[in-house]
Amino acid sequence: MAAPSTPVLNDSTAASAAIGASAMRKATQRLIPLIALGYGAAYMDRVNISFASSR
């Protein structure tokens, strides 16, 4: 019986992993500020509505 073969990482697999990591880094750097701005706008809107209703 032959021994089970173990998967060997070749250059294309390593390159694919590096490209995936780079894509996640770029997406994170572009999305986090947008999400933070949206959260800040929603918070200011909520505060403004509560202030207006108290008057």
Buried (B, 14 or more C-beta within 10 A) or exposed (E): EEEEEEEEEEEEEEEEEEEEEEEEEEEEEEEEEEEEEEEEEEEEEEEEEEEEEEE
